[in-house]
Amino acid sequence: MTLLPSLPITIPLAGAVLCMLFRKSLRMQKLIAVVFSFVILFTAIGLMANTADGTIAVMHVGSWSAPFGITLTVDMLSSVMLVLAGLLGVSVSIYSCFDLDDERVRFGFFPLCLILLMGVNGAFVTGDLFNLYVWFEVLLTASFILLALGGERPQLEGSIKYVALNLLSSALFLAGVGILYGMAGTLNMAQLAQVVQQGDRGGLVTMVAVMFLMAFGIKAGMFPLYFWLPASYATPPAAVSALFSGLLTKVGVYSLIRVFTLIFIADPEFLHNLILIGAGLTMVSGVLAAAAQYEMRKILAVHIVSQIGYIVMGLGLFTQAALAGTIVYLAHNIIVKTNLFLVSGAVHRIKGTYDLHKLGGLYKERPGLAILFIISAMSLAGVPPLSGFFAKLSLIIAGLEIEAWGIVAVALGVSLLTLYSMTKIWAYVFWKPAPENLPDLNPMPAGKWLLFLSPMVAFTVITVAMGVYAGPIFDYVSAAGEQLMNPQGYINAVLGGGN
C-alpha cells in the first residue's frame, strides 16, 4: 500500500500530459480522458477496499518520515471522496465527448479537467496544511480557465467573481497557516493535532480556527460569502457546471471536516455552535434564493448553497452519527447534483434555453430524460426511498439525539422548499404544454444519444441503489464517523511510520 496514496495524483497528471501531446487530435484527447478517468476511478476503488477495515494508508514522499517530509494519507473519508471524484471524472468525460464544442476541446478542456482532478485528489490525500493550500491553488487555476473557456461575457463576469472571492479565501487560509506554523513549528496535520491539544493557547487557537472556518467556508459556499457561486456556476457549459457543483465546493467541506475533527477540537462548544449557526443560515438563504429563480441552471446552482448547509450541519452537531450522516449526504449530494446539471445540459442541447417560461412538454417528447430528472430531483428533496431521504433522516436523527431542535426544524423546513423548487422545474420544463414553435435542436443519432445519456442513467441507478442498500452504506460510514471522532488512529498511522 506504500505507493497507492500517490496514484490519485500521478494518474491524472500523466493523462493531462498525454492529452497535451495529442493536442492536435481531438478524438485522441477524448479517448485519453475517458480511459484515464476510468483508471482514476478503479484506483480509488482499490484504495477504498484497502482502507475499508479502518486501515490508514500512509506514504512518506522521498522516504522522509513525518513530520519532516511530505505525507500522503488515505483514511475512510478520503477514500470515499476519491471514489466520488473518480465517478465524476468518468461521467463528465463521457458526457463532454458528445456535448462540448470542438473549439473548447481544442483549447485544452480535457487536460484541464484532468489537472483539476489532480488538484482535487491531492487535497483529499495530503497530510499537511501547506500542501493542502498548494492543491487548492492547482484546482483554482484549472477551474478559473475552465470557467473562462469560450470567452463569453457571462463566463468572464462569473470567472472574475469566482477568482476574487477564492483569492480572499486563499489569503485567509495562508494567513492561518502562517500563524499555526509560528505557534507549533509544524504544518503536518497529525503533529499539529498533538501540539495544539498539548499547548495552552486557547484564545489564539480559536482565532485561527475561525480564520480556517472563513477560508474553507468561502470555498464551500457557506453563508454569507456564497454569492460568487451562483454567479459563476450558471455561466459555463453544463459539463463544467456539473464538475464544479460535484467537486469544488465539496473540497472546501472536506477541508472543514478534516481540520475540525483533527486539529481544532479544543473548544467544540463555541466552534461547532458557530458552524451550526452558519449551516442553518446557509440552508435558508440558499433555498429562498432558489425559490425565486426561473432559470433551470440558476435554480440548481443556488441549491448547491442550501445543500452545503445540510452537509456542514453534521459537522456542527459533532457526533459519530452526525459525521456518518454528513458523509452519506456528501456522497448523495455529489451524485444527485451532478446528475441534475447533466440533465439541464441535455435540456439545453435539445431546446436551446434554460428559461423555464420558454420550455415545456418534454415529458411527452423525451420521457426517458424526464424520468432521469424526476428521480434525482425527488432524491434531492429527500423523498423516500431514494438516497436523499436516508441522508437527511440520518442528520435529523443525529440532531434529535442531542436535542438540537432549532437546526432540525430548519432542515425540515428547507426540505419542503427544496421540494417546491424541484417540482417547479418539473412543472415548467416537463409537464406543462410546450410553447408554440419550441425547436428541437438535437441532431444526435439514437446510438450517440444513448451514450450521451449513459452517465445520467448510471447516476440515477446509483441514487436508487444508495436508498435500497442504505443499511450496508451506513455500516461503512458509521465506521468512518468513528474514525473521525477518534483521531488518535490517524495520528499514530502518520507519525508512527505508516503502513
Backbone hydrogen bonds, N-H to C=O, Kabsch-Sander energy under -0.5 kcal/mol:
donor,donor_aa,acceptor,acceptor_aa,energy
6,S,3,L,-1.5
7,L,3,L,-0.7
7,L,4,L,-1.4
9,I,6,S,-1.3
10,T,6,S,-2.4
11,I,7,L,-2.5
13,L,9,I,-1.3
14,A,10,T,-2.4
15,G,11,I,-2.3
16,A,12,P,-2.4
17,V,13,L,-2.2
18,L,14,A,-2.3
19,C,15,G,-2.4
20,M,16,A,-1.9
21,L,17,V,-1.9
22,F,18,L,-1.6
23,R,20,M,-1.3
25,S,22,F,-1.6
26,L,24,K,-0.7
29,Q,25,S,-1.9
30,K,26,L,-2.1
31,L,27,R,-2.3
32,I,28,M,-2.9
33,A,29,Q,-2.4
34,V,30,K,-2.3
35,V,31,L,-2.7
36,F,32,I,-2.8
37,S,33,A,-1.8
38,F,34,V,-1.9
39,V,35,V,-2.0
40,I,36,F,-2.5
41,L,37,S,-2.1
42,F,38,F,-2.7
43,T,39,V,-2.3
44,A,40,I,-2.2
45,I,41,L,-2.3
46,G,42,F,-2.2
47,L,43,T,-2.2
48,M,44,A,-2.4
49,A,45,I,-2.4
50,N,46,G,-1.9
51,T,47,L,-1.4
52,A,48,M,-0.8
54,G,51,T,-1.9
57,A,55,T,-0.6
57,A,74,V,-2.2
59,M,72,L,-2.7
61,V,59,M,-0.8
61,V,70,I,-2.4
63,S,60,H,-2.0
64,W,61,V,-1.3
65,S,63,S,-0.8
68,F,65,S,-1.6
69,G,65,S,-0.9
72,L,59,M,-2.8
73,T,125,V,-3.8
74,V,57,A,-2.7
79,S,75,D,-2.4
80,V,76,M,-1.7
81,M,77,L,-2.2
82,L,78,S,-2.4
83,V,79,S,-2.1
84,L,80,V,-2.3
85,A,81,M,-2.4
86,G,82,L,-2.3
87,L,83,V,-2.4
88,L,84,L,-2.2
89,G,85,A,-2.4
90,V,86,G,-2.3
91,S,87,L,-2.5
92,V,88,L,-2.8
93,S,89,G,-1.9
94,I,90,V,-2.2
95,Y,91,S,-2.6
96,S,92,V,-2.6
97,C,93,S,-1.2
98,F,94,I,-0.6
98,F,95,Y,-1.1
99,D,95,Y,-1.4
100,L,96,S,-1.9
105,V,101,D,-1.6
106,R,102,D,-2.8
107,F,103,E,-1.4
108,G,105,V,-1.6
109,F,104,R,-1.3
112,L,108,G,-2.0
113,C,109,F,-2.1
114,L,110,F,-2.1
115,I,111,P,-2.3
116,L,112,L,-2.5
117,L,113,C,-2.4
118,M,114,L,-2.2
119,G,115,I,-2.4
120,V,116,L,-2.5
121,N,117,L,-2.9
122,G,118,M,-2.5
123,A,119,G,-1.9
124,F,120,V,-1.6
125,V,121,N,-1.6
126,T,122,G,-1.7
127,G,71,T,-2.3
129,L,187,L,-2.4
132,L,128,D,-1.4
133,Y,129,L,-2.1
134,V,130,F,-2.1
135,W,131,N,-2.6
136,F,132,L,-2.0
137,E,133,Y,-1.9
138,V,134,V,-2.0
139,L,135,W,-2.4
140,L,136,F,-2.3
141,T,137,E,-2.3
142,A,138,V,-2.1
143,S,139,L,-2.5
144,F,140,L,-2.3
145,I,141,T,-1.8
146,L,142,A,-2.2
147,L,143,S,-2.5
148,A,144,F,-1.9
149,L,145,I,-1.3
151,G,148,A,-2.6
156,L,152,E,-2.2
157,E,153,R,-2.3
158,G,154,P,-2.5
159,S,155,Q,-2.6
160,I,156,L,-2.1
161,K,157,E,-1.8
162,Y,158,G,-2.4
163,V,159,S,-2.8
164,A,160,I,-2.5
165,L,161,K,-2.1
166,N,162,Y,-2.0
167,L,163,V,-2.5
168,L,164,A,-1.7
169,S,165,L,-2.2
170,S,166,N,-2.5
171,A,167,L,-2.3
172,L,168,L,-2.3
173,F,169,S,-2.5
174,L,170,S,-2.9
175,A,171,A,-2.4
176,G,172,L,-2.4
177,V,173,F,-2.4
178,G,174,L,-2.4
179,I,175,A,-2.2
180,L,176,G,-2.5
181,Y,177,V,-2.5
182,G,178,G,-2.3
183,M,179,I,-1.8
184,A,180,L,-3.1
185,G,181,Y,-2.5
189,M,127,G,-2.3
190,A,127,G,-0.5
192,L,188,N,-2.9
193,A,189,M,-2.0
194,Q,190,A,-1.3
195,V,191,Q,-2.8
196,V,192,L,-3.0
197,Q,193,A,-1.5
198,Q,194,Q,-2.0
199,G,195,V,-2.2
201,R,199,G,-0.5
205,V,201,R,-2.8
206,T,202,G,-2.2
207,M,203,G,-2.0
208,V,204,L,-2.3
209,A,205,V,-2.4
210,V,206,T,-2.1
211,M,207,M,-1.8
212,F,208,V,-2.4
213,L,209,A,-2.3
214,M,210,V,-2.3
215,A,211,M,-2.6
216,F,212,F,-2.9
217,G,213,L,-1.8
218,I,214,M,-2.1
219,K,215,A,-1.6
220,A,216,F,-2.2
221,G,217,G,-1.3
222,M,217,G,-3.0
223,F,278,G,-0.5
225,L,222,M,-0.5
226,Y,224,P,-0.7
229,L,226,Y,-2.1
231,A,227,F,-0.9
232,S,228,W,-1.4
232,S,229,L,-0.7
233,Y,229,L,-3.2
234,A,230,P,-1.0
235,T,232,S,-1.4
240,V,237,P,-0.6
241,S,237,P,-2.3
242,A,238,A,-2.7
243,L,239,A,-2.0
244,F,240,V,-2.7
245,S,241,S,-2.9
246,G,242,A,-1.9
247,L,243,L,-1.7
248,L,244,F,-1.0
249,T,244,F,-0.9
251,V,247,L,-1.5
251,V,248,L,-0.6
252,G,248,L,-1.1
253,V,249,T,-1.8
254,Y,250,K,-2.9
255,S,251,V,-2.2
256,L,252,G,-2.0
257,I,253,V,-2.6
258,R,254,Y,-2.7
259,V,255,S,-2.5
260,F,256,L,-2.2
261,T,257,I,-0.8
261,T,258,R,-0.6
262,L,258,R,-1.0
263,I,259,V,-1.4
264,F,259,V,-2.8
265,I,263,I,-1.4
271,L,267,D,-2.2
272,H,268,P,-2.1
273,N,268,P,-0.5
273,N,269,E,-0.9
274,L,270,F,-2.1
275,I,271,L,-2.2
276,L,272,H,-2.1
277,I,273,N,-2.4
278,G,274,L,-2.3
279,A,275,I,-2.4
280,G,276,L,-2.2
281,L,277,I,-2.3
282,T,278,G,-2.2
283,M,279,A,-2.4
284,V,280,G,-2.2
285,S,281,L,-2.4
286,G,282,T,-2.0
287,V,283,M,-2.2
288,L,284,V,-2.2
289,A,285,S,-1.8
290,A,286,G,-1.9
291,A,287,V,-2.0
292,A,288,L,-0.9
293,Q,290,A,-1.3
296,M,354,Y,-2.9
299,I,295,E,-2.4
300,L,296,M,-1.8
301,A,297,R,-2.3
302,V,298,K,-2.6
303,H,299,I,-1.9
304,I,300,L,-0.8
304,I,301,A,-0.7
305,V,301,A,-0.6
305,V,302,V,-1.0
306,S,302,V,-1.0
307,Q,303,H,-2.2
308,I,304,I,-1.9
309,G,305,V,-1.4
310,Y,306,S,-1.1
311,I,307,Q,-1.9
312,V,308,I,-2.7
313,M,309,G,-1.6
314,G,310,Y,-1.1
314,G,311,I,-0.6
315,L,311,I,-0.8
316,G,312,V,-2.3
317,L,313,M,-2.2
318,F,314,G,-1.7
323,L,319,T,-2.6
324,A,320,Q,-2.2
325,G,321,A,-2.3
326,T,322,A,-2.2
327,I,323,L,-2.0
328,V,324,A,-2.1
329,Y,325,G,-2.7
330,L,326,T,-2.6
331,A,327,I,-2.3
332,H,328,V,-2.9
333,N,329,Y,-3.0
334,I,330,L,-2.5
335,I,331,A,-2.0
336,V,332,H,-2.8
337,K,333,N,-2.6
338,T,334,I,-1.6
339,N,335,I,-1.9
340,L,336,V,-2.3
341,F,337,K,-1.9
342,L,338,T,-2.1
343,V,339,N,-2.5
344,S,340,L,-2.3
345,G,341,F,-2.0
346,A,342,L,-1.9
347,V,343,V,-2.4
348,H,344,S,-2.3
349,R,345,G,-2.3
350,I,346,A,-1.9
351,K,347,V,-2.7
352,G,348,H,-2.6
356,L,294,Y,-1.9
358,K,355,D,-1.1
359,L,356,L,-1.1
361,G,432,K,-2.2
362,L,429,V,-1.5
363,Y,430,F,-2.1
364,K,361,G,-0.5
365,E,361,G,-1.8
366,R,362,L,-2.8
370,A,366,R,-2.0
371,I,367,P,-2.2
372,L,368,G,-2.1
373,F,369,L,-2.1
374,I,370,A,-2.6
375,I,371,I,-2.1
376,S,372,L,-1.3
377,A,373,F,-3.0
378,M,374,I,-2.4
379,S,375,I,-1.8
380,L,376,S,-2.4
381,A,377,A,-1.7
382,G,378,M,-0.8
382,G,379,S,-0.8
383,V,378,M,-2.7
386,L,383,V,-1.5
387,S,463,T,-0.9
389,F,386,L,-0.9
390,F,386,L,-1.2
391,A,387,S,-2.2
392,K,388,G,-2.5
393,L,389,F,-2.6
394,S,390,F,-2.1
395,L,391,A,-1.5
396,I,392,K,-2.6
397,I,393,L,-2.7
398,A,394,S,-2.0
399,G,395,L,-2.1
400,L,396,I,-2.5
401,E,397,I,-2.2
402,I,398,A,-0.9
403,E,400,L,-1.3
404,A,399,G,-3.0
405,W,403,E,-1.5
408,V,404,A,-1.6
409,A,405,W,-2.4
410,V,406,G,-2.2
411,A,407,I,-2.5
412,L,408,V,-2.2
413,G,409,A,-2.4
414,V,410,V,-2.7
415,S,411,A,-1.5
416,L,412,L,-1.3
417,L,413,G,-1.6
418,T,414,V,-2.3
419,L,415,S,-2.2
420,Y,416,L,-1.9
421,S,417,L,-2.1
422,M,418,T,-2.4
423,T,419,L,-2.5
424,K,420,Y,-1.8
425,I,421,S,-1.8
426,W,422,M,-2.2
427,A,423,T,-2.9
428,Y,424,K,-2.3
429,V,425,I,-2.9
430,F,425,I,-0.6
430,F,426,W,-1.6
431,W,426,W,-2.0
432,K,427,A,-2.5
438,L,435,P,-1.2
441,L,350,I,-4.1
449,W,445,P,-2.3
450,L,446,A,-2.1
451,L,447,G,-1.8
452,F,448,K,-2.7
453,L,449,W,-2.0
454,S,450,L,-1.0
457,V,453,L,-2.4
458,A,454,S,-2.6
459,F,455,P,-2.4
460,T,456,M,-2.1
461,V,457,V,-2.4
462,I,458,A,-2.3
463,T,459,F,-2.3
464,V,460,T,-2.1
465,A,461,V,-2.9
466,M,462,I,-2.5
467,G,463,T,-0.9
467,G,464,V,-0.6
468,V,464,V,-2.3
469,Y,465,A,-3.1
470,A,467,G,-1.0
473,I,469,Y,-1.6
474,F,470,A,-2.5
475,D,471,G,-1.8
476,Y,472,P,-1.8
477,V,473,I,-2.6
478,S,474,F,-2.0
479,A,475,D,-1.4
480,A,476,Y,-2.0
481,G,477,V,-2.8
482,E,478,S,-2.2
483,Q,479,A,-2.0
484,L,480,A,-2.0
485,M,481,G,-2.1
486,N,482,E,-1.1
489,G,486,N,-1.2
491,I,487,P,-2.3
492,N,488,Q,-2.8
493,A,489,G,-2.2
494,V,490,Y,-2.1
495,L,491,I,-2.7
496,G,492,N,-1.9
497,G,494,V,-0.8
498,G,493,A,-1.5
